[in-house]
Amino acid sequence: SAVDSSDLGNDGEVSGSITFDAEGAEGGSTPFAAGNFNGGYINFPGIDLSSIIQDIEGENSYTFSAWIKPSDLSGNKFLWGQTQQGIHNGIRNNGFLHSAHWGADWNAQTNLNDYLPQDEDGWIHAAWVYDGENDQALIYLDGDLDGENIQRAQNGGGHLIFGARNNGEGQFIGLIDEVAIWDQVLS
């Protein structure tokens, strides 16, 4: 299982091949540990995304971030997803950070196939931000804005899954550290 360190009790259920014995991101707060995703994902049944999808009480903004060290950039490799379509943010189109709300998809500007060989340790910090009030999405790469786009609100259904999309499709391959979720827009 994956334990929620926020004391909210949103622990996750591991499905497939994930270990938690890899060395973490040097720039992160836990350089001694990271998740090694090799054909698996984490299901968080306690994190219902209905309030984000349905804009209940103006709560449809989010910021998702993580340190990632991908080992496979081919095809679709998602970090953030839902059990039924909806949000699927990660890496797509053979190496671009990607934001999607099922049918409202777009890529950031930097191809990671060109970026990662020049990176010192292969770890990057990626953040996906959605401003629901303005229907604006932003993607940050290592703290710099890498793309922004008008994007319609989320759809789909169900709860959060991490390391894949749509109940387990397009699984991320590589190391992941310091995963964080906010229900607000962060700069």
C-alpha positions in Angstrom: 0.0 0.0 0.0 0.9 3.7 -0.3 0.5 5.7 2.9 -0.9 9.3 2.7 1.6 11.4 4.7 -0.9 14.3 5.1 -2.8 12.5 8.0 -6.0 12.6 5.9 -6.0 8.8 5.6 -6.2 8.6 1.8 -4.0 5.6 1.6 -3.6 3.9 -1.8 -3.8 0.4 -3.1 -1.0 -0.8 -5.3 -1.8 -2.7 -8.4 0.9 -4.3 -10.5 4.7 -3.8 -10.2 5.7 -0.9 -8.0 8.4 -1.0 -5.4 9.4 1.7 -2.9 13.1 1.0 -2.6 14.7 3.3 -5.2 16.8 6.3 -4.4 14.8 9.5 -4.5 15.2 12.9 -6.2 18.2 14.7 -4.9 16.3 18.0 -5.0 13.3 16.6 -3.1 12.6 16.3 0.6 13.0 12.5 0.5 16.2 11.8 -1.4 16.5 8.4 0.4 13.3 6.8 -1.1 11.2 6.9 -4.3 8.6 4.7 -6.0 9.8 2.6 -8.9 6.9 2.2 -11.3 7.3 -0.8 -13.7 3.9 -1.6 -15.0 1.7 -0.7 -12.0 -0.4 2.1 -10.5 -1.9 3.2 -7.2 -5.6 3.4 -6.7 -6.9 5.9 -4.2 -10.5 5.0 -3.5 -10.8 7.6 -0.7 -10.0 10.5 -3.1 -13.2 11.1 -5.1 -12.7 13.7 -7.8 -16.4 14.5 -8.2 -16.0 17.9 -6.6 -13.3 18.8 -9.2 -15.3 17.4 -12.1 -18.7 18.8 -11.2 -17.4 22.2 -9.9 -19.1 21.6 -6.6 -18.8 25.0 -4.7 -16.2 26.3 -7.1 -13.7 23.6 -6.3 -12.6 22.5 -9.8 -9.1 24.0 -9.7 -6.1 21.8 -8.9 -2.3 21.6 -8.8 -0.6 18.2 -9.2 3.1 17.9 -8.8 5.9 15.2 -8.6 9.5 14.6 -9.1 9.8 12.1 -11.9 12.6 10.2 -13.6 11.0 8.5 -16.6 12.8 5.5 -18.1 10.4 5.1 -21.0 9.1 8.1 -23.0 7.4 6.2 -25.8 3.7 6.3 -26.3 1.5 7.3 -23.3 2.8 7.3 -19.8 0.4 8.9 -17.4 0.9 10.0 -13.8 -2.5 11.3 -12.9 -5.8 9.7 -13.8 -9.3 8.7 -12.8 -11.0 5.3 -12.7 -13.4 6.4 -15.6 -11.8 8.6 -18.3 -11.5 12.2 -17.1 -8.2 13.7 -16.0 -5.1 12.1 -17.5 -2.0 14.1 -17.1 1.5 12.8 -17.7 3.8 12.1 -20.7 2.3 11.7 -24.1 3.2 11.8 -27.8 6.6 10.3 -27.3 8.1 12.6 -24.7 6.0 15.7 -24.0 4.4 16.6 -20.7 0.7 16.5 -21.4 -2.5 17.8 -19.9 -5.9 16.2 -20.7 -9.5 16.3 -19.5 -10.7 13.5 -21.8 -11.2 15.2 -25.2 -9.4 18.5 -24.2 -5.8 17.5 -24.6 -2.6 19.4 -25.3 1.2 19.1 -25.0 3.7 21.4 -23.3 6.5 22.7 -25.4 9.6 20.7 -24.4 10.3 17.2 -25.7 11.8 15.3 -22.8 13.8 13.2 -25.3 15.9 16.3 -25.9 15.8 17.7 -22.4 16.6 14.7 -20.2 20.1 13.9 -21.8 21.2 17.4 -20.8 19.8 17.1 -17.3 22.3 16.5 -14.5 20.6 13.5 -12.8 17.6 12.6 -14.9 15.1 13.8 -12.3 12.6 16.6 -13.3 10.0 18.4 -11.3 6.7 18.5 -13.2 3.5 20.3 -12.2 0.1 20.4 -13.8 -2.1 23.3 -12.8 -5.8 23.9 -13.8 -7.5 27.2 -13.0 -11.2 26.3 -13.1 -12.4 29.9 -12.8 -10.6 30.8 -16.0 -10.5 27.4 -17.8 -6.7 27.8 -18.1 -4.2 25.0 -17.8 -0.5 25.3 -17.2 2.4 22.8 -17.1 5.7 23.6 -15.3 9.0 21.8 -16.0 11.7 22.2 -13.3 9.9 25.4 -12.0 9.6 27.1 -15.4 6.3 27.5 -17.3 6.5 25.0 -20.2 3.1 25.6 -21.7 -0.3 27.1 -21.1 -3.6 26.6 -22.9 -7.3 27.3 -22.5 -8.8 24.0 -21.4 -12.4 23.1 -20.6 -13.3 21.6 -17.3 -12.7 18.0 -16.3 -15.2 15.2 -17.1 -15.2 11.5 -16.5 -15.9 10.0 -13.1 -14.5 8.1 -10.2 -11.6 8.5 -7.9 -7.9 9.2 -8.3 -5.4 6.7 -9.7 -1.7 7.6 -9.9 0.7 6.1 -12.4 -1.9 5.5 -15.1 -5.2 6.7 -16.5 -8.7 5.3 -17.1 -8.6 2.5 -14.5 -5.0 1.4 -15.3 -4.2 2.3 -19.0 -1.0 4.1 -20.1 1.1 3.3 -17.1 4.1 5.4 -16.2 7.5 3.7 -16.3 10.3 5.1 -14.1 10.9 6.6 -10.7 8.5 9.0 -8.8 9.1 11.0 -5.7 7.4 13.6 -3.6 3.9 13.4 -5.0 1.6 16.3 -4.0 -2.0 17.4 -4.7 -3.7 20.7 -4.0 -7.3 21.7 -4.7 -6.2 25.2 -5.7 -4.0 27.0 -8.2 -0.4 27.4 -7.2 2.1 29.5 -9.1 
